[in-house]
Amino acid sequence: MRHLIGCGRYDTREAVDALNALYRNQWRLLTNLFLPSVKLANNIRVGSRIKRVYEQAKTPLDRLWESGQGDRHKLQELRRSMDRLDPFELSKAVDRKLQGIWKLESRGPIKAAHTPYVPAAIKRRWHGLVPQRIIRRCCFQRATESSSG
């Protein structure tokens, strides 16, 4: 989903619900019923190079149907829904929902996580186990807290 929504933060309940609704409904149907993908069938070594051979492009529904796995009744139901749905309308619905989701992106400052204070006795025990930059950061933070307050 990251390629759809970008790298923004969606940490409100409303944004999470909108993302879940998109993923459970339109996006799931669009990708599983209408968007074919290729699978790597074989690698063939030709001298020092490797030639990749791919299977024919198929949708995930077609692959599951051909494998013989899965509940046939549910697969037939999905095939009927594929006949009823229009992939272009489904794609437009995904785009409309994404426009609404992008408006829900959190734009506030990110709060830094609290770094715990490390007592001197533990620092001596950790020496060699924990990178020194972490120990220095903990000590520096404690020193600045002591001097400021």
C-alpha positions in Angstrom: 0.0 0.0 0.0 3.0 2.4 0.5 3.3 2.9 -3.2 -0.4 4.1 -3.2 -0.5 6.4 -0.2 3.1 7.6 0.0 5.3 8.0 3.0 3.0 10.2 5.1 1.8 9.4 8.6 -1.9 8.3 9.0 -2.2 8.0 12.7 -5.7 9.1 13.4 -8.6 6.7 13.8 -10.4 8.2 10.8 -7.4 7.7 8.5 -6.8 4.1 9.7 -10.5 3.3 9.1 -10.4 4.9 5.6 -7.3 2.9 4.7 -8.8 -0.3 6.0 -12.0 0.2 4.1 -10.1 0.9 0.9 -7.9 -2.2 1.3 -10.8 -4.5 2.2 -13.1 -3.4 -0.6 -12.0 -1.7 -3.8 -8.3 -2.3 -3.7 -8.6 -6.0 -2.9 -11.1 -6.5 -5.7 -9.1 -4.5 -8.2 -5.8 -6.3 -7.6 -7.1 -9.8 -7.2 -9.6 -9.8 -10.0 -8.3 -7.5 -12.7 -4.6 -6.8 -12.4 -2.4 -9.6 -13.9 1.1 -10.2 -12.7 3.9 -12.4 -14.0 5.7 -15.1 -11.9 9.2 -16.2 -12.4 9.1 -19.7 -13.8 12.8 -20.5 -14.3 16.3 -19.1 -14.3 18.6 -20.3 -17.1 22.3 -19.8 -17.0 23.8 -18.7 -20.3 27.5 -18.3 -19.9 28.0 -15.8 -17.1 24.5 -14.3 -17.4 21.2 -15.5 -16.0 18.2 -15.5 -18.3 14.8 -15.3 -16.5 11.8 -17.1 -17.9 8.4 -15.9 -16.8 5.0 -17.5 -16.9 2.1 -16.0 -18.7 0.6 -13.0 -16.9 -2.5 -14.0 -14.9 -4.6 -12.5 -12.1 -4.4 -13.9 -8.6 -7.9 -15.3 -9.1 -6.9 -17.2 -12.3 -3.8 -18.6 -10.5 -5.9 -19.9 -7.6 -8.6 -21.3 -10.0 -6.0 -23.2 -12.0 -4.2 -24.5 -8.8 -7.4 -26.4 -7.7 -6.9 -25.1 -4.2 -9.5 -23.0 -2.4 -13.2 -23.3 -2.0 -14.8 -23.7 -5.5 -18.1 -22.1 -4.4 -16.2 -18.9 -3.2 -14.1 -18.8 -6.4 -17.2 -19.1 -8.6 -18.8 -16.3 -6.6 -15.7 -14.1 -7.2 -15.8 -14.9 -10.9 -19.4 -13.8 -11.0 -18.5 -10.6 -9.2 -15.7 -10.1 -11.7 -18.3 -10.2 -14.6 -20.4 -7.7 -12.8 -17.7 -5.2 -11.9 -16.1 -2.7 -14.3 -12.4 -2.3 -13.7 -12.3 1.3 -14.8 -15.1 2.3 -12.4 -13.3 0.4 -9.6 -10.1 2.2 -10.4 -11.9 5.6 -10.3 -13.4 4.6 -6.9 -9.9 3.8 -5.6 -8.7 7.2 -6.8 -11.6 9.0 -5.1 -10.9 7.2 -1.8 -7.2 8.0 -2.1 -8.0 11.7 -2.5 -9.9 11.6 0.8 -7.2 9.6 2.5 -4.4 12.0 1.4 -6.3 14.8 3.1 -6.2 12.8 6.4 -2.4 12.7 6.5 -0.9 13.9 9.8 1.3 17.0 9.3 2.2 17.8 12.8 5.8 17.5 14.2 7.0 14.1 15.1 7.8 13.8 18.8 11.1 12.2 19.7 11.0 9.0 21.7 12.2 9.2 25.3 15.7 7.8 25.8 15.9 6.1 29.2 18.5 7.1 31.8 21.3 4.6 32.1 22.9 4.4 35.6 26.7 4.2 35.8 26.7 0.6 37.2 24.7 -0.6 34.2 26.9 1.4 31.8 30.0 -0.5 33.1 28.2 -3.9 32.5 27.0 -2.8 29.1 30.4 -1.7 28.0 31.3 -3.7 24.9 27.7 -5.0 24.4 26.0 -1.7 23.5 27.5 0.7 21.0 29.2 3.6 22.7 27.2 6.2 20.9 24.1 5.0 22.6 25.7 5.1 26.0 27.1 8.6 25.3 23.6 9.8 24.1 22.0 8.5 27.4 24.7 10.1 29.5 24.5 13.4 27.6 20.7 13.5 27.9 20.9 12.9 31.7 23.6 15.6 32.1 21.5 18.1 30.2 18.5 17.3 32.3 20.5 17.7 35.5 22.0 21.1 34.5 18.7 22.5 33.3 16.6 21.5 36.2 
